[in-house]
């Protein structure tokens, strides 16, 4: 697991938390921010996954 994967997963978790807090508080902006964070985290994680795949295929 590389840094991009770890940071991506962390960003997704923060996004889920923000989304949940936004829903509980009725704060639509915070809920949307959480969704966006989750998307950014997934993108970063996938970039890390791609790096790992390249490493694995090119020793």
C-alpha positions as CSV (number, residue, x, y, z in Angstrom):
1,X,0.0,0.0,0.0
2,X,1.4,3.4,-1.0
3,X,0.9,6.9,0.3
4,X,-1.7,7.8,-2.3
5,X,-3.8,4.8,-1.4
6,X,-3.6,5.6,2.3
7,X,-4.4,9.3,1.8
8,X,-7.3,8.4,-0.5
9,X,-8.9,6.1,2.1
10,X,-8.4,8.8,4.8
11,X,-10.1,11.4,2.6
12,X,-13.0,9.0,1.9
13,X,-13.5,8.5,5.6
14,X,-13.4,12.2,6.4
15,X,-16.0,12.7,3.6
16,X,-18.3,10.0,5.0
17,X,-18.0,11.7,8.4
18,X,-18.8,15.2,7.0
19,X,-21.7,13.8,5.0
20,X,-23.2,12.1,8.1
21,X,-22.7,15.2,10.3
22,X,-24.3,17.3,7.5
23,X,-27.3,15.0,7.3
24,X,-27.8,14.9,11.1
25,X,-27.5,18.7,11.4
26,X,-29.6,19.4,8.3
27,X,-26.6,21.2,6.8
28,X,-26.9,20.5,3.1
29,X,-23.6,22.2,2.3
30,X,-21.6,20.0,4.7
31,X,-23.3,16.9,3.3
32,X,-22.3,17.9,-0.2
33,X,-18.8,18.7,0.9
34,X,-18.6,15.2,2.4
35,X,-19.7,13.7,-0.9
36,X,-17.1,15.7,-2.8
37,X,-14.4,14.6,-0.3
38,X,-15.4,11.0,-0.9
39,X,-15.1,11.4,-4.6
40,X,-11.7,13.0,-4.3
41,X,-10.5,10.3,-1.9
42,X,-11.7,7.6,-4.3
43,X,-9.8,9.2,-7.2
44,X,-6.6,9.5,-5.1
45,X,-7.0,5.8,-4.0
46,X,-7.4,4.7,-7.6
47,X,-4.3,6.6,-8.6
48,X,-2.4,4.8,-5.9
49,X,-3.9,1.5,-7.1
50,X,-2.6,2.2,-10.6
51,X,0.9,3.0,-9.2
52,X,0.9,-0.3,-7.4
53,X,-0.2,-2.2,-10.5
54,X,2.6,-0.6,-12.5
55,X,5.2,-1.5,-9.8
56,X,3.9,-5.0,-9.7
57,X,4.1,-5.4,-13.5
58,X,7.5,-3.8,-13.9
59,X,9.8,-5.2,-11.1
